[in-house]
Amino acid sequence: MSSSDLVASVINAHGGLPAYQSLNSISFTFSFTGATLGMKGRPQHVTPTATTFVQEQKTIYRGLGGSSDEEWIFTPSKVWKQRVSDGSIIEERDNPRAAFEDHTLETPWDDLHFLYFCGYAMYQYFHWPFLLAREDITTTELEPHTEGSLKWRVLEVSYPEYSTLATHARKQKYYVDSQSFLLRRHDYAPEVLAGANAAHFSYDPVKVGEFTWPSLRHIVAIGEIGPMMFGPIPTLIHLVMLKMAVQGKDGKQEVWSLD
């Protein structure tokens, strides 16, 4: 199977490109914990709701921080906080990725740093693998990977400039099940986190209308012998999906809920 054939199989396994192109937005509520929050001076547990859009890279958050009257909005070129009640701007930052220059792993994040990271990260997680249909993204299939008794196909993905599509890093690796073609693992070294290598494992896939997404995401550091699932280094990020919804351009909505 060629890289393009593998990409097609992966896209189809997660819902298919026609279904994705018929969407207006993807929304989700999730539980967010992990050592990264404390390391960056953020609250240890948040339960935000976000909406992302198919036609542009944009994420709107409620509950990521601030008061109940605030929504936090991400785009690659600008992030800002505004009041829901009157639309007034509370705080904003142009060219937000530049604000991470010279950061180390221990550098604290302000609200707008945190918003930029969460905005692009969750957008990427929910819009993959459909992003692979873009002409400015290239893929290469690498050697297969064995994880215990499991066999996974591996795609290396090269992303465009961050001003065009904000992502963790320009090159990332994706591991998909060799039978179902569902995503199992995702490796990256986020530049906004000083390029620390991480392995992002996806568990418990569920159906949301025609789409399949993991309902549990577990992110750990990568050491010399691989992902550090156990030991003294704690979980970097742990995401539990509580609710996911897709809304079509026709206004119809499909919802999955953990309850």
Residue pairs with C-beta under 8 A, 6 or more apart in sequence:
1 9
1 141
2 141
3 139
3 140
3 141
3 155
4 139
6 139
6 141
6 153
6 155
6 176
6 181
7 129
7 132
7 133
7 139
7 155
9 181
10 129
10 132
10 155
10 174
10 176
10 181
10 183
11 17
11 20
11 129
11 130
11 132
11 133
12 181
13 176
13 180
13 181
13 182
13 212
14 129
14 130
14 182
14 183
14 211
14 212
14 213
15 130
15 209
15 210
15 211
15 212
16 210
17 130
17 133
19 209
19 210
19 211
20 54
20 130
20 211
21 54
22 248
22 249
22 250
23 54
23 246
23 247
23 248
23 249
24 53
24 54
24 55
24 247
24 248
24 249
25 51
25 52
25 53
25 54
25 246
25 247
26 51
26 52
26 53
26 54
26 126
26 127
26 244
26 245
26 246
26 247
27 49
27 50
27 51
27 52
27 243
27 244
27 245
27 246
27 247
28 49
28 50
28 122
28 126
28 241
28 242
28 243
28 244
28 245
29 47
29 48
29 49
29 50
29 241
29 242
29 243
30 47
30 48
30 50
30 239
30 240
30 241
30 242
31 45
31 47
31 238
31 239
31 240
31 242
32 45
32 46
32 47
32 48
32 237
32 238
32 239
33 44
33 45
33 235
33 237
33 238
34 219
34 234
34 235
34 236
34 237
34 238
35 233
35 234
35 235
35 236
36 193
36 236
36 237
37 43
37 44
37 45
37 46
37 237
38 44
39 105
39 106
40 107
40 108
40 109
40 113
40 114
41 108
41 109
42 65
42 109
42 114
43 65
46 63
46 64
46 65
47 63
47 242
48 61
48 62
48 63
48 64
48 118
49 61
49 62
49 63
49 243
50 59
50 60
50 61
50 62
50 64
50 118
50 122
51 59
51 60
52 58
52 59
52 60
52 122
52 123
52 126
52 127
54 127
56 75
57 75
57 76
57 120
57 123
57 165
57 166
58 73
58 74
58 75
58 123
59 73
59 74
59 118
59 119
59 120
59 122
59 123
60 71
60 72
60 73
60 74
61 71
61 72
61 73
61 74
61 115
61 118
61 119
62 68
62 70
62 71
62 72
62 84
64 72
64 114
64 115
64 118
65 72
65 111
65 114
65 115
66 72
66 81
66 90
66 111
69 83
69 84
69 85
70 81
70 82
70 83
70 84
70 90
71 81
71 82
71 84
72 79
72 80
72 81
72 111
72 115
72 119
73 79
73 80
73 81
73 82
73 115
73 119
74 115
74 116
74 118
74 119
74 120
74 123
75 119
76 97
76 120
76 162
76 163
76 164
76 165
76 166
77 94
77 95
77 96
77 163
78 92
78 93
78 94
78 95
78 96
79 92
79 93
79 96
79 112
79 115
79 116
79 119
80 89
80 90
80 91
80 92
80 93
80 112
81 89
81 90
81 91
81 92
81 111
81 112
81 115
82 88
82 89
82 90
83 90
91 111
91 112
92 112
93 99
93 112
93 116
96 112
96 113
96 115
96 116
97 116
97 162
97 166
97 192
99 112
99 113
99 116
100 113
100 116
100 191
100 192
103 192
103 193
103 194
104 194
105 193
105 194
105 196
109 117
113 192
116 166
116 192
117 190
117 192
117 193
119 166
120 166
120 167
120 168
121 168
121 190
123 166
124 131
124 167
124 168
125 217
126 213
128 174
128 183
128 186
129 174
129 183
131 137
131 165
132 139
132 157
134 160
134 165
136 160
136 164
136 165
137 157
137 158
137 159
137 160
137 165
138 157
138 158
139 155
139 156
139 157
139 158
140 155
140 156
140 158
141 153
141 154
141 155
141 156
142 154
142 155
142 156
142 173
143 154
144 151
144 152
144 153
144 154
144 178
145 151
145 152
145 153
145 154
145 175
146 152
147 175
147 184
147 185
150 177
150 184
151 178
152 175
152 176
152 177
152 178
152 184
152 185
153 175
153 176
153 177
153 178
153 181
154 173
154 174
154 175
154 176
155 173
155 174
155 176
156 171
156 172
156 173
157 171
157 172
157 173
157 174
158 170
158 171
159 165
159 167
159 169
159 170
159 171
159 172
162 170
168 188
168 189
168 190
168 191
168 192
169 188
169 189
169 190
169 191
169 195
172 186
172 187
172 188
173 186
173 187
173 188
174 183
174 185
174 186
174 187
175 183
175 184
175 185
175 186
175 187
176 182
176 183
176 184
177 184
182 202
182 205
182 212
183 202
183 214
184 201
184 202
185 199
185 200
185 201
185 202
186 199
186 200
186 202
187 197
187 198
187 199
187 200
187 222
188 197
188 198
188 200
189 195
189 196
189 197
189 198
190 196
190 198
196 221
197 221
197 222
198 219
198 220
198 221
198 222
198 236
199 219
199 220
199 221
199 222
199 226
199 227
200 217
200 218
200 219
200 237
201 217
201 218
201 219
201 220
201 227
202 214
202 216
202 217
203 214
203 215
203 216
203 217
203 218
204 214
204 215
204 216
205 212
205 213
205 214
205 215
206 212
206 213
206 214
206 215
206 241
206 244
206 256
207 256
208 244
208 245
208 246
208 254
208 255
208 256
209 246
209 254
210 254
211 246
213 241
213 244
214 241
215 240
215 241
215 244
215 256
215 258
216 239
216 240
216 241
217 237
217 238
217 239
217 241
218 235
218 237
218 238
218 239
219 235
219 236
219 237
219 238
219 239
220 227
220 228
220 229
220 233
220 235
220 236
221 227
221 228
221 233
221 236
222 228
223 233
240 258
241 258
242 257
242 258
242 259
243 255
243 256
243 257
243 258
244 255
244 256
244 257
245 253
245 254
245 255
245 256
246 253
246 254
247 253
